[in-house]
Amino acid sequence: MASSTKVLLTTSRNPTPRIRTFCSDLARIMPGIVRVNRGKMSTDEVAEKALEHEADRVIIVDRWHGGPGKIKLFRIGESGLVSNSPTINIAGIKLQRELGVSKVKPTHSFVLSASQNQTEVLRLADAFSKFFNIPFLSLEEAVKEGPTLMHVVSDRANRISIIFMVEPKHVEVGPRVTVSNLEW
């Protein structure tokens, strides 16, 4: 299932090459994403650019210590960008090339799943489902629905990760985002 509307993806000002690559990886794997270089655009200009591309939501990847530090979700409101919870603080990322994946074809459809019955994992997955207008399915249903799966999971240390996989082979294609914490 595809998202019914577009989402504009951009960065904070002065992005590093790693942030640009991360945004390119996201735009390649997530349908409905329009990637725009921000340059010197203000947030109001970012909102205007989103409307030019018929996008009603915006993702901004902020810089922290030279790498991706935060993923901020916004909706377009009457007064410009309106924050949409949560803000995702990033502990680390693995790019597609770091996962040994090359030549990932752009996808036209994706679904969402979550594993474990942990409150924060389920809460984040539900927020993504609403933000991207995609179904939130069990892992078994998502594998059948495919072809691309955004999977929210936590590890033994209770760190949340966002993983992208291609179905039915169940192969991780990246990028992988490890979350340090969520700001609701």
N, C-alpha and C positions, 0 to 999 in steps of 0.2 A: 504494500500500500504506500502510496506516495503522499507527501505533505501537500495539502491543497493550495497553499500560498507560499510565496518565496520568503526567504530569510537572508538579510544582508549580513555578510561576515567581513569584519575589518579588524584592525589592530589599534593599539594606542599609538601615539606619535613615536617616531624613531624606532621602528621595530628592528630586531636583529634578524639575520638570515634564518636562524632557527625558528623564530616566530613566524616568519613568512612561509617557511616550508611546512610548519604545523598547520597553518591556515590553508595552504594548498592541499595538504593531505585531507583535511576535513571537507573542503569543497569537493574534492574528487569522490569521496566515499558517501557523502550525504546529499541526496537529491534535493533540489529546491534551494540550494545555497548559492548565493551570488557573492563572489569574493571581490572586494573593492580595496584598492590601496588607499589608505587614508590620507597620507601626505600631511598637509597643514589644516585639514578640515576640522572645524569645531564640531561639537556634538549636534548642534542644530543643523549644520551642513550635512552631517552623517544621516540625520533623519530625513532631510530633503533628498539626499542621494538614494536612500531606501525607497522613498515614494516614487522617485524617477524609475526605479527598477520594479515597481509594483510589489515591494516587500512591505509587510506590516510588522515585522520583527527584526531585531538587530542583535548580533553577537559581537562583542568587542573583546579581543584577547589582549589583556594588559601585560606589560613588561614588569619583571621583578628580577633583579640581579642578572640581567642579560638574557633571560629566558622567559618563556610564558609563565606568568605568575597568577593571573586570575582570568576566568572566563565570566564575563558579565552578560546577562540576558536582559533585553529591553523590548518593550512594545512601543509602537508609534502612537503617541497621544496627540491631543490638540495642541499641546505646548511643546512638542518635540519628543525626545526619548523619555520613557517612563520605565524605571527599574522594575524588573520582573524577577522575583526570587526563584532560585537562590543565586548568590554569587559563589562561584566555585573557585576556591583557592587551590592552586596546583602544587603538589609536592614534586612531581616529575612527569615527563612525557617520554614516550618512545615513538619516534617517527616511523613511517612505513619502511624507509630504507634501513633503519636500525633493526627492524624485525626481519630483514632479509626479503622484503616484499618489493617487487618492482613491477612496473607497468600495470598498476591497478586500473581497471577500466571504470569510468564513471558509472554510477548506478542510477537507476530510475525509480527505485522503490526500496524502502527499508522499514523495519519494524523494531520494536523495543521489548526487551525482556530484562528480568532481574532474577538473581538467585539469592538464596538465603531468605530468611524471614526477618531480617534486621530492619528496624524502623527507618533509619536514615537511608538505607539502600532503596527501600520501597518508596519513601518520600521523594527522593531524587528522581527515581524512575517515573513516578507519577507527575512530577513537575516537568520532566522532559516530554512525556506523552502529551501534556496540555500545551506546552510551548511549541513543539514541532507538529502538533495535530496528527500524531501517529498512534496506532494502537499499542497498548501495553499488554503483552501476552505472556503466558508461561513460556519457559524455555522450549518445551516440547512443541507447543503451538507455533512459536516463532520460527523454529527450525523448519517446520512444514511450510510456513507462510513465505519465508525468505524473500528475495535472494540476499539481502544485506541485513545484518542484525547489529543493533546497538545494544550491548549487554552491560548492565550495571551489576557489579559484584563487590564483595568485600573479602579481604584475605584474613588469615589467622590473627593478624595484628589489628583487625577491624579498620584497615585502610580501604577506602572505596576506590575502585577502578572503573573506568569506562572503556570498554573494549569493543572494537568493530570486527565482525566476522562475516565471511561469505558462506552462504549455505548452498547446497546441502552438505558440502564437504566439511563444514564447521572449522574453517581455517581462519586464524586471526590475520587480518590485513592491515590493521592499524589505522590511525595512530592509537596508542594506548595512553590514557590520562590517569595518573594516580592523584587522588584528591587528598589534600592535607586537612581541609575542613570546609564546611559549607556555612555561608552566612544567610540566614533566613530573615 
